[in-house]
């Protein structure tokens, strides 16, 4: 069993202060697309958000847990820590709310790659760049994250120096027919336009966003 964790914090400064979870792609918000992806694979969903849940969740999401950061104002590392601490399952698929093409098939592959190894995470490496979000982590990694947070660390990438993790290269995803856009994030209005353009070119095909 797997928990899906969506990090919905952040100030959205490069997006003019907009809550990126509520940006739209087609008829759905980014968050609605991610919840659909999570529902196709995971059996628990935890959203890390420091505001009122009523301002974020769409209707019919009573089954979704919303938890705040334990270490407020400490960035995405704090979000990952809070999500993992709240998870009931050993394995967790961790997403940033600004990833509109999240793909459960990619997450399933990551879990497969982690199985049988004594490692704390399996992370995509796309174009030689590691993607700490849209990764699969073992719940116990929250203890290491907490230690770093107590030391004043805020960078999510710093966690990778303190856990054992398995690289999953882009070619492995390609062999399964998984497009690397699953880990693409949207930080600026220009990137949002690019995502909208891609979505429009492909006719809003569900398979690119929430395949399972």
C-alpha positions, 0 to 999 in steps of 0.5 A, a space after each residue: 500500500 502507498 500513500 500519495 503526499 502532495 506538497 501544497 505550500 510555497 508562496 508562489 512568488 514567481 506566479 504572482 502570489 497565486 496558489 499553484 495547486 489551483 491553477 487550471 489545465 483544461 477543466 481541472 485544477 492542478 490539484 484535481 488532476 493530482 488527486 485523480 492520479 493518486 486515486 488511481 494507485 494509492 490508498 491514502 492521500 495526504 496534502 501538506 498545506 498551512 491554510 484552511 482545507 476548505 480553501 483548497 479541496 474540491 468537493 467530495 474530498 472528505 477522505 483526503 487528509 490535510 496536515 500543516 508543516 510541523 516546521 513552519 516556514 522551512 520550505 519543501 523539506 518541511 513539507 516532505 517531513 510533515 507528509 511522511 510523518 502523517 503517512 500510514 504506509 511505509 511507501 509514499 509518492 511525494 508530489 509538488 502541487 505544481 506538477 500538472 502531469 503527475 503520472 501514477 505509472 511513473 510512480 509505480 515504476 519507481 516503487 518497483 525499482 526501490 523494491 528489494 533494495 535497502 534504500 530510502 527512496 527511488 527518484 527520477 533522473 531526467 536529463 541528468 537532473 535528479 527530481 526529488 519531487 515525484 519521487 517515492 520515499 520510505 516513511 522512515 526518511 522523515 526522521 532524517 528530514 527532521 534532524 536536518 530541519 533542527 539543524 536549520 536546513 531547508 533545502 529538499 536536495 540536502 536530504 539526498 546527501 543523508 539518505 540512500 536513494 536509487 537513481 531511475 534514469 529517463 531511459 527506464 521510463 521511456 522503455 515503459 512509454 512514460 513521457 518525462 513531462 510527468 515531473 515537469 513543474 510550473 513556476 511562472 506564468 510562462 511555464 503555465 502557458 507552455 503547459 496549457 499549450 502542450 495540453 491543447 496540442 495533445 487534446 488533453 489526453 488523460 494518458 499523459 497526466 493521470 495514467 495508472 
